[in-house]
Amino acid sequence: MAATPAPNAFVRPPFRPAQDRADETTLATNLAAARRFAERVLGMGDMQAFDELVAEDVWVSTGLKPGAPVTSKGEYAQVIGSTIGTALSNGAMTIHEVLATLDGAVIVRFTAEADHTAEIDGVAPTNKRFTLSETHLMRFRDGRLVENYVGALNPLHWEMTYAKSITAAVLP
């Protein structure tokens, strides 16, 4: 008999079944919220916009917290606050796509550039400019972010800079 696999901490069922179709108003609200979150929060580190757009029970799978998912607004604020505009500064963002799915989730794909000017997860500042490419699958409830699955296709020089500090968190 096969052993039952351990639950994956990075997989959480969506807050509503995917077969539910979102109405036009919900789609428009979610598209606007996702774009604002990407531009203001991820692009500029705007914590006022963060407070307005993020639910208390947000759940996030991100490489900025490699050991386990983010499971609260407070924790997400710490992750964002310690990286965007702090460790990664002088940023510029280009949003390539903002797409709604039938159930109301939103996919945002962007490229961001920033200078690594302060410590991040034990990695001393390199003062190098990095280009990061990310895709976010965001789910909203009442105009607030409740889930964010972050996928990144980052250049090798970024991954190698960060690798030593996250090895213990991601490898058994």
Phi and psi in degrees as a GROMACS rama.xvg file:
@    title "Ramachandran Plot"
@    xaxis  label "Phi"
@    yaxis  label "Psi"
@TYPE xy
-73.9945  143.037  ALA-2
-71.6252  147.184  ALA-3
-73.6878  127.689  THR-4
-66.1402  148.668  PRO-5
-66.4792  145.37  ALA-6
-63.3843  145.354  PRO-7
-92.8768  116.612  ASN-8
-63.6177  -20.2724  ALA-9
-91.8047  4.06941  PHE-10
-119.081  120.288  VAL-11
-127.922  133.849  ARG-12
-63.1741  146.638  PRO-13
-61.2954  156.479  PRO-14
-70.21  -14.8903  PHE-15
-144.808  152.491  ARG-16
-60.9184  140.626  PRO-17
-64.0565  -22.3665  ALA-18
-73.9183  -13.7008  GLN-19
-72.1668  126.307  ASP-20
-90.3638  136.235  ARG-21
-82.108  147.071  ALA-22
-79.9383  169.417  ASP-23
-60.5374  -37.9012  GLU-24
-64.9772  -43.3237  THR-25
-63.5935  -43.0511  THR-26
-59.5739  -46.0838  LEU-27
-64.6191  -41.8408  ALA-28
-62.3231  -45.5562  THR-29
-67.0172  -40.3802  ASN-30
-60.5605  -45.356  LEU-31
-65.1783  -41.9642  ALA-32
-65.0198  -41.6101  ALA-33
-64.9662  -44.034  ALA-34
-62.8417  -43.6939  ARG-35
-64.029  -41.4006  ARG-36
-61.0666  -46.2019  PHE-37
-63.6183  -49.8869  ALA-38
-68.6424  -50.5351  GLU-39
-82.6736  -45.7943  ARG-40
-83.6699  -57.4464  VAL-41
-73.2801  -35.2851  LEU-42
-82.274  -28.6457  GLY-43
-127.997  -7.15503  MET-44
69.1895  28.4304  GLY-45
-75.0358  101.132  ASP-46
-76.7063  -19.5489  MET-47
-68.7424  -44.4407  GLN-48
-63.3856  -39.439  ALA-49
-55.541  -49.154  PHE-50
-61.0185  -38.2943  ASP-51
-74.1732  -28.9402  GLU-52
-103.013  -13.6642  LEU-53
-109.759  131.449  VAL-54
-74.9663  153.317  ALA-55
-59.1874  -34.8102  GLU-56
-99.2762  29.2334  ASP-57
-57.2166  149.508  VAL-58
-131.698  126.673  TRP-59
-136.493  131.487  VAL-60
-104.042  111.277  SER-61
-144.823  147.626  THR-62
-68.2119  -14.6376  GLY-63
-73.2673  -12.0296  LEU-64
-136.589  80.9997  LYS-65
-71.6688  -21.6345  PRO-66
-79.9914  -27.035  GLY-67
-166.246  162.613  ALA-68
-72.1188  158.072  PRO-69
-76.131  135.037  VAL-70
-126.957  14.1086  THR-71
-158.084  160.692  SER-72
-62.1477  -42.7472  LYS-73
-60.5659  -43.4933  GLY-74
-65.7613  -41.2738  GLU-75
-64.6621  -38.0899  TYR-76
-61.1469  -40.0771  ALA-77
-64.6929  -43.5002  GLN-78
-63.2799  -48.8205  VAL-79
-64.3405  -46.9596  ILE-80
-63.5822  -27.6507  GLY-81
-88.9588  -4.81412  SER-82
-120.632  -65.4779  THR-83
-72.2376  123.846  ILE-84
80.715  -5.93868  GLY-85
-118.026  -80.6687  THR-86
-71.8268  -32.5306  ALA-87
-112.976  108.319  LEU-88
-123.299  175.393  SER-89
55.3966  44.1452  ASN-90
-80.5167  157.143  GLY-91
-143.585  139.478  ALA-92
-129.758  140.466  MET-93
-121.534  116.471  THR-94
-86.6932  125.575  ILE-95
-94.1018  -38.1261  HIS-96
-150.932  143.714  GLU-97
-134.352  109.467  VAL-98
-125.68  135.262  LEU-99
-94.2904  144.181  ALA-100
-95.9956  166.378  THR-101
-61.4108  -29.4608  LEU-102
-88.9627  3.26463  ASP-103
101.201  -6.8232  GLY-104
-68.4578  159.339  ALA-105
-129.225  135.804  VAL-106
-106.57  126.473  ILE-107
-121.838  125.767  VAL-108
-118.765  128.926  ARG-109
-148.048  165.947  PHE-110
-120.019  134.765  THR-111
-128.592  144.98  ALA-112
-119.759  143.055  GLU-113
-159.455  157.359  ALA-114
-93.0358  135.936  ASP-115
-87.5224  93.6503  HIS-116
-111.752  -0.310601  THR-117
-148.537  166.882  ALA-118
-61.5719  139.719  GLU-119
-136.641  117.467  ILE-120
48.7775  44.1692  ASP-121
85.271  -2.06768  GLY-122
-93.0928  118.273  VAL-123
-62.7712  153.268  ALA-124
-59.8151  135.833  PRO-125
-100.85  -16.5268  THR-126
59.8152  19.8833  ASN-127
-88.4666  150.987  LYS-128
-93.2658  125.288  ARG-129
-111.826  146.044  PHE-130
-111.697  124.143  THR-131
-118.389  136.924  LEU-132
-117.574  120.962  SER-133
-131.484  152.912  GLU-134
-128.186  128.435  THR-135
-116.062  131.037  HIS-136
-105.16  109.966  LEU-137
-111.619  140.704  MET-138
-120.893  143.172  ARG-139
-125.031  153.604  PHE-140
-134.402  120.784  ARG-141
53.7258  40.2828  ASP-142
79.0647  5.71102  GLY-143
-116.105  141.586  ARG-144
-67.223  125.25  LEU-145
-117.148  -21.353  VAL-146
-143.8  142.674  GLU-147
-147.169  109.028  ASN-148
-96.1265  116.824  TYR-149
-105.723  125.317  VAL-150
-117.372  138.001  GLY-151
-131.092  140.137  ALA-152
-117.197  78.8725  LEU-153
-94.0992  151.827  ASN-154
-65.847  154.996  PRO-155
-58.6675  -36.0531  LEU-156
-64.444  -31.7273  HIS-157
-69.9411  -49.0546  TRP-158
-60.5742  -40.8505  GLU-159
-70.6427  -33.7483  MET-160
-63.6002  -39.7474  THR-161
-89.2777  -17.9688  TYR-162
-56.7151  -47.732  ALA-163
-60.7742  -36.4135  LYS-164
-75.9419  -22.4557  SER-165
-107.471  -2.64316  ILE-166
-53.0895  -48.1229  THR-167
-63.8905  -31.4843  ALA-168
-77.4778  -26.1515  ALA-169
-111.567  -17.0447  VAL-170
-110.283  137.877  LEU-171
